[in-house]
Amino acid sequence: MSKPHPFFRTPNEIVIGAVVFDRDYEMPGTVRNLDGRWVELQRPTGFIWRVNFTRLRRGTEREARQLVALAKLQRARERGR
């Protein structure tokens, strides 16, 4: 069995809530919305941006853990305000 292709070939392969890696910003994000060829991503810090689906690849398990850790840190920072 072959490994899945790391990059998306069509926007239909992307699902809301998936962890992806943006090669332009060089960071992972969670898919928030889809608009044709454009994908809206979000970081746990609240940073939101749009990117063409061709600039994305599937997120690794490590990148998913990174987002979880960042979300925990962000919650702790907000409690400390």
VEXKOLNU-765392 format. One record per atom (N, C-alpha, C): x, y, z. Coordinates in steps of 0.02 Angstrom, whole numbers, plus 50000, padded with zeros to 5 digits. Layout:
REM VEXKOLNU-765392
XYZ
...
This chain:
REM VEXKOLNU-765392
500424994150000
500005000050000
500455006250000
500295011149958
500705017149954
500495022250007
500985026450025
500835031750074
500395037050041
499965040250080
499555045650051
499995051550030
499805054949977
500175060649952
500155066150005
500745069150023
500745074050077
500405080750059
500375082349995
500065088549974
499365087149946
498935092149951
498255091349927
498235092349852
497895087949817
497835088549744
497225092549724
496705092349766
496105096349755
495865099049822
495485104549822
495225107149885
494725102349918
494445097749879
493955093049907
494275088149957
494925087549957
495275083050003
495345086050073
495205092450079
495295095950143
494635096250181
494675094850246
494065094950287
494155100150343
493605103150362
493615108050417
493815104450481
494255107550519
494505104550581
495155100850573
495385099750512
496005096050500
496615100450515
497145097250537
497785100750548
498175100350483
498385106250459
498775106750398
499385111150411
499865110750366
500465114850371
500495119550312
500565126050327
500605131250276
501345132350259
501535130850197
502235131450177
502455138750171
501995143450162
502175150550157
502325153450226
501895152250274
501995154750342
502455150250383
502565144250357
502985139250389
502735137550459
502075136350464
501785134450529
501135130650518
500965126350567
500335122650561
499745126950584
499165124950561
498545128150581
497975123250573
497395125150598
496795121050593
496335124150541
496065119950497
495615122450445
494975124950478
494815131150463
494225134450492
493655135050441
493835136250378
493335137250326
493635135750258
493215133850211
493425132650142
493025137150096
493365140150047
493035144650000
493355143549931
493125138449896
493415136749831
494135134349839
494595137949807
495305136249812
495635139049875
495265143149912
495545146449971
495335142850034
495805142450080
495695139050144
495845144150199
495395144650247
495505149150304
495765144850362
496335146950389
496655143350443
496645147450507
496715143950563
496725147350628
497235144050673
497565148250713
498025145850764
497675146550832
497895142850883
497585143550949
497645150550978
498115154450954
498195161350978
497665166050951
497265163550903
496745167750873
496945170450805
497575169450785
497815171750720
497445167950665
497135171550618
496755168650563
497045171250497
497125166750448
497365168850383
497085164350328
497115166850267
496875163150208
497455161350165
497415155350136
497955152950093
497655148550038
497985148549980
497775144149926
497925136949946
497485132349931
497565125449953
498205122249927
498475124749872
499095121749844
499705123049887
499655127649934
500225129249979
500195125150043
499705120650049
499615116750110
499825109550100
500035106650155
500135099350157
499795096850221
499695090350223
499385087350283
499855088450343
499555089950400
499945090750461
500175084050488
500755083950519
501015077850550
500725077250620
500825071450651
500605070550720
500965075450766
501595076650752
501985081350792
501695088350787
501495090450728
501205097150719
500525097650753
500145092250754
499505092150790
499625092950865
500135089450891
500305090050962
500545097150978
500905100150930
501135107050939
500545111850948
500025110950908
499435115250913
499075114150980
499045107951003
498735106451067
499125109851124
499785109351121
500205112551173
500135120151170
500105122951111
500015130151104
499345132451131
498825128351120
498155130051147
498175130051224
498515125151254
498575124951327
498935131051353
499475132951319
499855138851339
499435145151333
499055145551280
498625151551269
498095152151323
497785146451341
497285146451395
497595148751461
498205146351475
498545148351537
498705155751536
498915158351479
499065165451474
498435169651484
497875167351456
497255171251463
497005171051535
497105165651571
496905165251642
497325170051684
497945171151663
498395175451702
498305182851691
497855184751647
497735191951633
497435195551691
